[in-house]
Amino acid sequence: MSITKRLVDMMGGTISVESKPDNGSEFIVSLSFPISERTTETKLIPQLKGLRALVADDDTETCLNVCKMLRSIGMRSDWTISGKEAVIRTKDAVEQGDLFSVYIIDWLMPDMNGIEIVRNIRKLVGDEMPIIIMTAYDWSNIETEAIEAGVTAFCAKPFDIKKLIHVLTKIMK
């Protein structure tokens, strides 16, 4: 606690504690940060313009935010909150001849995990399409299995447009 207190003091913040017998303690840290004057301007990325992406995450807000980022760089994006539906949408895209160029799949989905989703998508589209696993957790314990299943890259959540662009430009040829 003394280290935390020193850091908070150095940053001009405050730290307080509220304790209740038999209920534990709650520590509250308050820090003020200036709002940046710089704005981040996202530019279309020519090699990604018009390409289709599928985002699968059990959190609707995450899906919407990732799709918004993808559209800001010129991609067409669809999303789903179901792993099974991601596979169904992939099958439909194959049948329609309007393939997804990249998949961004959450590792932990309630109906099937990201690795299962990847395996099922790979059966439909082969090995060429990049598949990114996004996760808020350490992926080191699933990395080998995920790569064997066909995962192309990993992206830690939460991520911003810069991280997304970095991963996409690295894996999209």
Solvent accessible surface area in square Angstrom, and as a share of the most:
residue,aa,sasa,rsa
1,M,126,0.56
2,S,74,0.48
3,I,117,0.60
4,T,52,0.30
5,K,94,0.40
6,R,144,0.53
7,L,91,0.45
8,V,6,0.04
9,D,74,0.38
10,M,151,0.67
11,M,99,0.44
12,G,68,0.65
13,G,14,0.13
14,T,91,0.53
15,I,35,0.18
16,S,58,0.38
17,V,82,0.47
18,E,94,0.42
19,S,78,0.50
20,K,124,0.53
21,P,125,0.79
22,D,161,0.83
23,N,110,0.57
24,G,47,0.45
25,S,64,0.41
26,E,100,0.45
27,F,105,0.44
28,I,68,0.35
29,V,71,0.41
30,S,59,0.38
31,L,62,0.31
32,S,103,0.66
33,F,138,0.58
34,P,128,0.80
35,I,159,0.81
36,S,79,0.51
37,E,166,0.75
38,R,203,0.74
39,T,125,0.73
40,T,95,0.55
41,E,136,0.61
42,T,47,0.27
43,K,142,0.60
44,L,100,0.50
45,I,20,0.10
46,P,113,0.71
47,Q,104,0.46
48,L,0,0.00
49,K,124,0.53
50,G,37,0.35
51,L,59,0.29
52,R,42,0.15
53,A,0,0.00
54,L,0,0.00
55,V,0,0.00
56,A,0,0.00
57,D,1,0.00
58,D,66,0.34
59,D,66,0.34
60,T,56,0.33
61,E,107,0.48
62,T,29,0.17
63,C,0,0.00
64,L,74,0.37
65,N,76,0.39
66,V,3,0.02
67,C,1,0.00
68,K,134,0.57
69,M,35,0.16
70,L,0,0.00
71,R,130,0.47
72,S,45,0.29
73,I,0,0.00
74,G,15,0.15
75,M,5,0.02
76,R,114,0.42
77,S,21,0.14
78,D,40,0.20
79,W,83,0.29
80,T,4,0.02
81,I,83,0.42
82,S,27,0.17
83,G,0,0.00
84,K,116,0.49
85,E,64,0.28
86,A,0,0.00
87,V,27,0.15
88,I,115,0.58
89,R,84,0.31
90,T,0,0.00
91,K,107,0.45
92,D,70,0.36
93,A,2,0.02
94,V,59,0.34
95,E,117,0.53
96,Q,129,0.58
97,G,65,0.62
98,D,52,0.27
99,L,75,0.37
100,F,1,0.01
101,S,21,0.14
102,V,0,0.00
103,Y,1,0.00
104,I,1,0.00
105,I,0,0.00
106,D,8,0.04
107,W,33,0.12
108,L,82,0.41
109,M,14,0.06
110,P,109,0.68
111,D,55,0.29
112,M,30,0.13
113,N,57,0.29
114,G,0,0.00
115,I,6,0.03
116,E,72,0.32
117,I,0,0.00
118,V,0,0.00
119,R,101,0.37
120,N,43,0.22
121,I,0,0.00
122,R,28,0.10
123,K,165,0.70
124,L,61,0.30
125,V,26,0.15
126,G,32,0.31
127,D,120,0.62
128,E,149,0.67
129,M,38,0.17
130,P,15,0.09
131,I,0,0.00
132,I,1,0.01
133,I,0,0.00
134,M,0,0.00
135,T,1,0.01
136,A,67,0.52
137,Y,129,0.49
138,D,106,0.55
139,W,67,0.24
140,S,71,0.46
141,N,125,0.64
142,I,18,0.09
143,E,65,0.29
144,T,97,0.57
145,E,80,0.36
146,A,0,0.00
147,I,96,0.49
148,E,138,0.62
149,A,10,0.08
150,G,18,0.17
151,V,8,0.05
152,T,66,0.38
153,A,18,0.14
154,F,28,0.12
155,C,6,0.04
156,A,42,0.33
157,K,45,0.19
158,P,125,0.79
159,F,22,0.09
160,D,74,0.38
161,I,25,0.13
162,K,130,0.55
163,K,94,0.40
164,L,2,0.01
165,I,45,0.23
166,H,117,0.52
167,V,18,0.10
168,L,0,0.00
169,T,52,0.30
170,K,145,0.61
171,I,21,0.11
172,M,21,0.09
173,K,226,0.96
